[in-house]
Amino acid sequence: MQEEQFTVVAVAIDENLDSIIELAKGVTYPVLMDKDHILTELYAISNVPSVLWIDENGKISRPAASEFGTDTFSEITGVSREGHMQQVREWVRDGTLPEDASFVVEDLSDEEIQARLHFRLAAHLRRNNMIDESERHFDYAIELAPLDFTIARASMPLRGGDPFGEEFFELYQKYQDAGSPFHGIPRKSQTN
């Protein structure tokens, strides 16, 4: 949508530059890394992927929503990207916002804030080879926010796990069983 002066910016909450480079192959828009999860705290993002629409004046036009830009995970989630992509086209081309654009995202709870602080401390300790101390803080973070993917899933590769492996699918099942809790616009259907 270059003729409309529309741009996509992806932000990865990851520490592994090599994996981001691999995932970004063929991508034609900027991909940034936020290893300290500043963006997730600023916008109360608790799951990925999350999409925010920000207008040319830097104002949020539509708050965080669990949307997909590709159909990479549609087999797992049952969610096609097309419904969201059509909404984006309508917004970019004629300024039409979906009804849910006025949704108010809840602030993070005190427990979620504490969980994020423990996560950031754990990541810092891990970077400085203080493994035992980092494990303790990862555990605290997950105990405080067990279904927050920006914590529970993001800690998997830092702890030597596979963020697409069995541990992830167990987390995803618990997340679904809990009603897919999410700071942002709730998904109306798993097929749109």
ChimeraX commands (.cxc) that place a marker at each C-alpha (Angstrom):
marker #1 position 0.00,0.00,0.00 radius 0.5
marker #1 position 2.89,2.27,-0.76 radius 0.5
marker #1 position 0.74,4.61,-2.87 radius 0.5
marker #1 position -1.31,5.36,0.27 radius 0.5
marker #1 position 1.88,6.11,2.25 radius 0.5
marker #1 position 1.08,3.25,4.61 radius 0.5
marker #1 position 3.85,1.36,6.32 radius 0.5
marker #1 position 4.07,-1.67,8.55 radius 0.5
marker #1 position 6.68,-1.84,11.31 radius 0.5
marker #1 position 7.18,-5.16,13.06 radius 0.5
marker #1 position 8.59,-5.30,16.55 radius 0.5
marker #1 position 10.02,-8.59,17.80 radius 0.5
marker #1 position 10.24,-9.15,21.54 radius 0.5
marker #1 position 13.17,-11.47,21.24 radius 0.5
marker #1 position 16.86,-11.60,22.00 radius 0.5
marker #1 position 17.98,-13.91,19.23 radius 0.5
marker #1 position 18.93,-11.73,16.29 radius 0.5
marker #1 position 19.65,-14.76,14.09 radius 0.5
marker #1 position 16.11,-16.14,14.53 radius 0.5
marker #1 position 14.60,-12.73,13.76 radius 0.5
marker #1 position 16.73,-12.42,10.63 radius 0.5
marker #1 position 15.53,-15.86,9.53 radius 0.5
marker #1 position 11.86,-15.02,10.19 radius 0.5
marker #1 position 12.22,-11.66,8.42 radius 0.5
marker #1 position 13.61,-13.10,5.18 radius 0.5
marker #1 position 11.62,-11.65,2.32 radius 0.5
marker #1 position 9.93,-9.06,4.54 radius 0.5
marker #1 position 9.87,-5.63,2.92 radius 0.5
marker #1 position 9.12,-3.51,5.99 radius 0.5
marker #1 position 11.24,-2.59,9.03 radius 0.5
marker #1 position 11.62,-5.22,11.74 radius 0.5
marker #1 position 12.82,-3.89,15.09 radius 0.5
marker #1 position 13.91,-5.79,18.20 radius 0.5
marker #1 position 12.64,-4.90,21.65 radius 0.5
marker #1 position 14.54,-7.31,23.86 radius 0.5
marker #1 position 13.57,-5.29,26.94 radius 0.5
marker #1 position 9.83,-5.46,26.14 radius 0.5
marker #1 position 9.33,-1.71,26.44 radius 0.5
marker #1 position 6.61,-1.76,23.75 radius 0.5
marker #1 position 4.62,-4.50,25.48 radius 0.5
marker #1 position 4.65,-2.51,28.72 radius 0.5
marker #1 position 3.83,0.79,27.05 radius 0.5
marker #1 position 0.81,-0.62,25.20 radius 0.5
marker #1 position -0.22,-3.34,27.73 radius 0.5
marker #1 position 0.41,-6.10,25.18 radius 0.5
marker #1 position 0.06,-9.56,26.68 radius 0.5
marker #1 position 0.07,-11.75,23.62 radius 0.5
marker #1 position 1.76,-11.96,20.28 radius 0.5
marker #1 position 1.04,-11.30,17.59 radius 0.5
marker #1 position -0.62,-8.03,18.51 radius 0.5
marker #1 position -1.37,-5.30,16.02 radius 0.5
marker #1 position -1.77,-1.60,16.81 radius 0.5
marker #1 position -2.91,0.91,14.22 radius 0.5
marker #1 position -1.14,4.24,14.58 radius 0.5
marker #1 position -2.02,7.14,12.32 radius 0.5
marker #1 position 0.29,9.65,10.63 radius 0.5
marker #1 position 0.08,11.90,13.73 radius 0.5
marker #1 position 1.27,9.16,16.08 radius 0.5
marker #1 position -2.22,8.62,17.56 radius 0.5
marker #1 position -3.52,5.12,18.19 radius 0.5
marker #1 position -6.41,4.59,15.77 radius 0.5
marker #1 position -7.12,1.04,16.88 radius 0.5
marker #1 position -5.68,-0.47,20.08 radius 0.5
marker #1 position -3.92,-3.80,20.38 radius 0.5
marker #1 position -5.71,-6.69,18.76 radius 0.5
marker #1 position -4.56,-10.28,18.35 radius 0.5
marker #1 position -4.31,-10.21,14.59 radius 0.5
marker #1 position -2.25,-11.95,11.94 radius 0.5
marker #1 position -0.50,-10.46,8.94 radius 0.5
marker #1 position 0.05,-13.85,7.34 radius 0.5
marker #1 position -1.65,-17.23,7.41 radius 0.5
marker #1 position 1.47,-18.92,8.81 radius 0.5
marker #1 position -0.34,-20.04,11.97 radius 0.5
marker #1 position -3.88,-20.41,10.58 radius 0.5
marker #1 position -3.70,-24.19,10.78 radius 0.5
marker #1 position -3.00,-23.98,14.53 radius 0.5
marker #1 position -5.28,-21.05,15.35 radius 0.5
marker #1 position -8.03,-21.43,12.79 radius 0.5
marker #1 position -7.64,-17.70,12.10 radius 0.5
marker #1 position -7.25,-16.28,8.61 radius 0.5
marker #1 position -5.57,-12.93,8.10 radius 0.5
marker #1 position -8.03,-11.79,5.44 radius 0.5
marker #1 position -10.66,-10.24,7.74 radius 0.5
marker #1 position -8.06,-8.06,9.41 radius 0.5
marker #1 position -6.35,-7.19,6.14 radius 0.5
marker #1 position -9.66,-5.98,4.70 radius 0.5
marker #1 position -10.15,-3.73,7.73 radius 0.5
marker #1 position -6.66,-2.30,7.23 radius 0.5
marker #1 position -7.36,-1.62,3.54 radius 0.5
marker #1 position -10.57,0.24,4.39 radius 0.5
marker #1 position -8.81,2.33,7.06 radius 0.5
marker #1 position -5.87,3.23,4.84 radius 0.5
marker #1 position -7.90,3.97,1.72 radius 0.5
marker #1 position -10.88,5.86,3.17 radius 0.5
marker #1 position -10.30,6.31,6.91 radius 0.5
marker #1 position -12.97,3.80,7.91 radius 0.5
marker #1 position -12.30,2.39,11.36 radius 0.5
marker #1 position -13.92,-0.84,12.54 radius 0.5
marker #1 position -16.44,-0.63,15.40 radius 0.5
marker #1 position -13.92,-2.11,17.83 radius 0.5
marker #1 position -11.46,0.77,17.31 radius 0.5
marker #1 position -12.97,2.54,20.33 radius 0.5
marker #1 position -12.23,-0.44,22.59 radius 0.5
marker #1 position -10.46,0.64,25.78 radius 0.5
marker #1 position -7.57,-1.61,26.74 radius 0.5
marker #1 position -7.28,-2.29,30.46 radius 0.5
marker #1 position -4.11,-1.23,32.19 radius 0.5
marker #1 position -1.80,-3.94,33.42 radius 0.5
marker #1 position -2.65,-5.20,36.90 radius 0.5
marker #1 position -0.16,-4.86,39.74 radius 0.5
marker #1 position 0.67,-8.57,39.36 radius 0.5
marker #1 position 1.27,-8.15,35.64 radius 0.5
marker #1 position 3.54,-5.18,36.25 radius 0.5
marker #1 position 5.49,-7.18,38.83 radius 0.5
marker #1 position 5.68,-10.11,36.43 radius 0.5
marker #1 position 7.17,-7.92,33.73 radius 0.5
marker #1 position 9.72,-6.50,36.17 radius 0.5
marker #1 position 10.73,-10.02,37.20 radius 0.5
marker #1 position 10.96,-11.01,33.53 radius 0.5
marker #1 position 13.21,-8.05,32.69 radius 0.5
marker #1 position 15.40,-8.76,35.72 radius 0.5
marker #1 position 15.60,-12.45,34.76 radius 0.5
marker #1 position 16.60,-11.59,31.20 radius 0.5
marker #1 position 19.26,-9.18,32.48 radius 0.5
marker #1 position 20.63,-11.79,34.87 radius 0.5
marker #1 position 20.63,-14.38,32.06 radius 0.5
marker #1 position 22.60,-12.01,29.81 radius 0.5
marker #1 position 25.16,-11.74,32.61 radius 0.5
marker #1 position 25.42,-15.52,33.11 radius 0.5
marker #1 position 23.67,-15.46,36.48 radius 0.5
marker #1 position 21.58,-18.46,35.48 radius 0.5
marker #1 position 20.29,-19.65,38.87 radius 0.5
marker #1 position 19.18,-16.16,39.84 radius 0.5
marker #1 position 17.55,-15.65,36.43 radius 0.5
marker #1 position 15.60,-18.90,36.72 radius 0.5
marker #1 position 14.12,-17.80,40.03 radius 0.5
marker #1 position 12.89,-14.52,38.51 radius 0.5
marker #1 position 11.54,-16.24,35.38 radius 0.5
marker #1 position 9.56,-18.53,37.71 radius 0.5
marker #1 position 8.20,-15.54,39.67 radius 0.5
marker #1 position 7.21,-13.79,36.46 radius 0.5
marker #1 position 5.34,-16.83,35.12 radius 0.5
marker #1 position 3.67,-17.45,38.49 radius 0.5
marker #1 position 2.35,-13.86,38.47 radius 0.5
marker #1 position 1.24,-13.88,34.81 radius 0.5
marker #1 position 1.07,-17.52,33.66 radius 0.5
marker #1 position -0.86,-16.87,30.42 radius 0.5
marker #1 position 0.99,-13.75,29.29 radius 0.5
marker #1 position 2.81,-14.84,26.14 radius 0.5
marker #1 position 5.17,-11.86,26.38 radius 0.5
marker #1 position 6.44,-13.50,29.56 radius 0.5
marker #1 position 5.70,-17.23,29.52 radius 0.5
marker #1 position 6.41,-17.85,25.83 radius 0.5
marker #1 position 9.14,-15.23,25.57 radius 0.5
marker #1 position 11.05,-16.92,28.40 radius 0.5
marker #1 position 11.09,-20.31,26.63 radius 0.5
marker #1 position 14.04,-19.70,24.28 radius 0.5
marker #1 position 15.90,-17.79,27.01 radius 0.5
marker #1 position 15.64,-20.84,29.23 radius 0.5
marker #1 position 16.68,-23.27,26.50 radius 0.5
marker #1 position 13.16,-24.26,25.47 radius 0.5
marker #1 position 11.50,-24.30,22.08 radius 0.5
marker #1 position 8.91,-21.53,21.65 radius 0.5
marker #1 position 7.21,-23.70,19.00 radius 0.5
marker #1 position 7.62,-26.99,20.82 radius 0.5
marker #1 position 5.56,-29.11,23.20 radius 0.5
marker #1 position 5.90,-26.57,26.05 radius 0.5
marker #1 position 4.37,-23.89,23.81 radius 0.5
marker #1 position 1.44,-26.08,22.79 radius 0.5
marker #1 position 0.75,-26.86,26.46 radius 0.5
marker #1 position 0.75,-23.11,27.20 radius 0.5
marker #1 position -1.47,-22.44,24.18 radius 0.5
marker #1 position -3.98,-25.06,25.35 radius 0.5
marker #1 position -4.11,-23.53,28.85 radius 0.5
marker #1 position -4.57,-20.12,27.24 radius 0.5
marker #1 position -7.48,-21.37,25.12 radius 0.5
marker #1 position -9.03,-23.22,28.09 radius 0.5
marker #1 position -8.95,-19.93,30.04 radius 0.5
marker #1 position -10.89,-18.16,27.28 radius 0.5
marker #1 position -7.84,-16.66,25.51 radius 0.5
marker #1 position -7.27,-13.76,27.96 radius 0.5
marker #1 position -5.76,-10.81,26.20 radius 0.5
marker #1 position -5.10,-7.12,26.87 radius 0.5
marker #1 position -6.77,-5.72,23.83 radius 0.5
marker #1 position -9.63,-6.17,21.46 radius 0.5
marker #1 position -11.12,-9.61,21.99 radius 0.5
marker #1 position -11.42,-11.81,18.93 radius 0.5
marker #1 position -15.03,-12.23,17.88 radius 0.5
marker #1 position -14.49,-15.50,16.08 radius 0.5
marker #1 position -11.69,-17.90,15.38 radius 0.5
marker #1 position -12.50,-18.02,11.67 radius 0.5
marker #1 position -12.43,-14.38,10.61 radius 0.5
marker link #1:1,2 radius 0.2
marker link #1:2,3 radius 0.2
marker link #1:3,4 radius 0.2
marker link #1:4,5 radius 0.2
marker link #1:5,6 radius 0.2
marker link #1:6,7 radius 0.2
marker link #1:7,8 radius 0.2
marker link #1:8,9 radius 0.2
marker link #1:9,10 radius 0.2
marker link #1:10,11 radius 0.2
marker link #1:11,12 radius 0.2
marker link #1:12,13 radius 0.2
marker link #1:13,14 radius 0.2
marker link #1:14,15 radius 0.2
marker link #1:15,16 radius 0.2
marker link #1:16,17 radius 0.2
marker link #1:17,18 radius 0.2
marker link #1:18,19 radius 0.2
marker link #1:19,20 radius 0.2
marker link #1:20,21 radius 0.2
marker link #1:21,22 radius 0.2
marker link #1:22,23 radius 0.2
marker link #1:23,24 radius 0.2
marker link #1:24,25 radius 0.2
marker link #1:25,26 radius 0.2
marker link #1:26,27 radius 0.2
marker link #1:27,28 radius 0.2
marker link #1:28,29 radius 0.2
marker link #1:29,30 radius 0.2
marker link #1:30,31 radius 0.2
marker link #1:31,32 radius 0.2
marker link #1:32,33 radius 0.2
marker link #1:33,34 radius 0.2
marker link #1:34,35 radius 0.2
marker link #1:35,36 radius 0.2
marker link #1:36,37 radius 0.2
marker link #1:37,38 radius 0.2
marker link #1:38,39 radius 0.2
marker link #1:39,40 radius 0.2
marker link #1:40,41 radius 0.2
marker link #1:41,42 radius 0.2
marker link #1:42,43 radius 0.2
marker link #1:43,44 radius 0.2
marker link #1:44,45 radius 0.2
marker link #1:45,46 radius 0.2
marker link #1:46,47 radius 0.2
marker link #1:47,48 radius 0.2
marker link #1:48,49 radius 0.2
marker link #1:49,50 radius 0.2
marker link #1:50,51 radius 0.2
marker link #1:51,52 radius 0.2
marker link #1:52,53 radius 0.2
marker link #1:53,54 radius 0.2
marker link #1:54,55 radius 0.2
marker link #1:55,56 radius 0.2
marker link #1:56,57 radius 0.2
marker link #1:57,58 radius 0.2
marker link #1:58,59 radius 0.2
marker link #1:59,60 radius 0.2
marker link #1:60,61 radius 0.2
marker link #1:61,62 radius 0.2
marker link #1:62,63 radius 0.2
marker link #1:63,64 radius 0.2
marker link #1:64,65 radius 0.2
marker link #1:65,66 radius 0.2
marker link #1:66,67 radius 0.2
marker link #1:67,68 radius 0.2
marker link #1:68,69 radius 0.2
marker link #1:69,70 radius 0.2
marker link #1:70,71 radius 0.2
marker link #1:71,72 radius 0.2
marker link #1:72,73 radius 0.2
marker link #1:73,74 radius 0.2
marker link #1:74,75 radius 0.2
marker link #1:75,76 radius 0.2
marker link #1:76,77 radius 0.2
marker link #1:77,78 radius 0.2
marker link #1:78,79 radius 0.2
marker link #1:79,80 radius 0.2
marker link #1:80,81 radius 0.2
marker link #1:81,82 radius 0.2
marker link #1:82,83 radius 0.2
marker link #1:83,84 radius 0.2
marker link #1:84,85 radius 0.2
marker link #1:85,86 radius 0.2
marker link #1:86,87 radius 0.2
marker link #1:87,88 radius 0.2
marker link #1:88,89 radius 0.2
marker link #1:89,90 radius 0.2
marker link #1:90,91 radius 0.2
marker link #1:91,92 radius 0.2
marker link #1:92,93 radius 0.2
marker link #1:93,94 radius 0.2
marker link #1:94,95 radius 0.2
marker link #1:95,96 radius 0.2
marker link #1:96,97 radius 0.2
marker link #1:97,98 radius 0.2
marker link #1:98,99 radius 0.2
marker link #1:99,100 radius 0.2
marker link #1:100,101 radius 0.2
marker link #1:101,102 radius 0.2
marker link #1:102,103 radius 0.2
marker link #1:103,104 radius 0.2
marker link #1:104,105 radius 0.2
marker link #1:105,106 radius 0.2
marker link #1:106,107 radius 0.2
marker link #1:107,108 radius 0.2
marker link #1:108,109 radius 0.2
marker link #1:109,110 radius 0.2
marker link #1:110,111 radius 0.2
marker link #1:111,112 radius 0.2
marker link #1:112,113 radius 0.2
marker link #1:113,114 radius 0.2
marker link #1:114,115 radius 0.2
marker link #1:115,116 radius 0.2
marker link #1:116,117 radius 0.2
marker link #1:117,118 radius 0.2
marker link #1:118,119 radius 0.2
marker link #1:119,120 radius 0.2
marker link #1:120,121 radius 0.2
marker link #1:121,122 radius 0.2
marker link #1:122,123 radius 0.2
marker link #1:123,124 radius 0.2
marker link #1:124,125 radius 0.2
marker link #1:125,126 radius 0.2
marker link #1:126,127 radius 0.2
marker link #1:127,128 radius 0.2
marker link #1:128,129 radius 0.2
marker link #1:129,130 radius 0.2
marker link #1:130,131 radius 0.2
marker link #1:131,132 radius 0.2
marker link #1:132,133 radius 0.2
marker link #1:133,134 radius 0.2
marker link #1:134,135 radius 0.2
marker link #1:135,136 radius 0.2
marker link #1:136,137 radius 0.2
marker link #1:137,138 radius 0.2
marker link #1:138,139 radius 0.2
marker link #1:139,140 radius 0.2
marker link #1:140,141 radius 0.2
marker link #1:141,142 radius 0.2
marker link #1:142,143 radius 0.2
marker link #1:143,144 radius 0.2
marker link #1:144,145 radius 0.2
marker link #1:145,146 radius 0.2
marker link #1:146,147 radius 0.2
marker link #1:147,148 radius 0.2
marker link #1:148,149 radius 0.2
marker link #1:149,150 radius 0.2
marker link #1:150,151 radius 0.2
marker link #1:151,152 radius 0.2
marker link #1:152,153 radius 0.2
marker link #1:153,154 radius 0.2
marker link #1:154,155 radius 0.2
marker link #1:155,156 radius 0.2
marker link #1:156,157 radius 0.2
marker link #1:157,158 radius 0.2
marker link #1:158,159 radius 0.2
marker link #1:159,160 radius 0.2
marker link #1:160,161 radius 0.2
marker link #1:161,162 radius 0.2
marker link #1:162,163 radius 0.2
marker link #1:163,164 radius 0.2
marker link #1:164,165 radius 0.2
marker link #1:165,166 radius 0.2
marker link #1:166,167 radius 0.2
marker link #1:167,168 radius 0.2
marker link #1:168,169 radius 0.2
marker link #1:169,170 radius 0.2
marker link #1:170,171 radius 0.2
marker link #1:171,172 radius 0.2
marker link #1:172,173 radius 0.2
marker link #1:173,174 radius 0.2
marker link #1:174,175 radius 0.2
marker link #1:175,176 radius 0.2
marker link #1:176,177 radius 0.2
marker link #1:177,178 radius 0.2
marker link #1:178,179 radius 0.2
marker link #1:179,180 radius 0.2
marker link #1:180,181 radius 0.2
marker link #1:181,182 radius 0.2
marker link #1:182,183 radius 0.2
marker link #1:183,184 radius 0.2
marker link #1:184,185 radius 0.2
marker link #1:185,186 radius 0.2
marker link #1:186,187 radius 0.2
marker link #1:187,188 radius 0.2
marker link #1:188,189 radius 0.2
marker link #1:189,190 radius 0.2
marker link #1:190,191 radius 0.2
marker link #1:191,192 radius 0.2
view
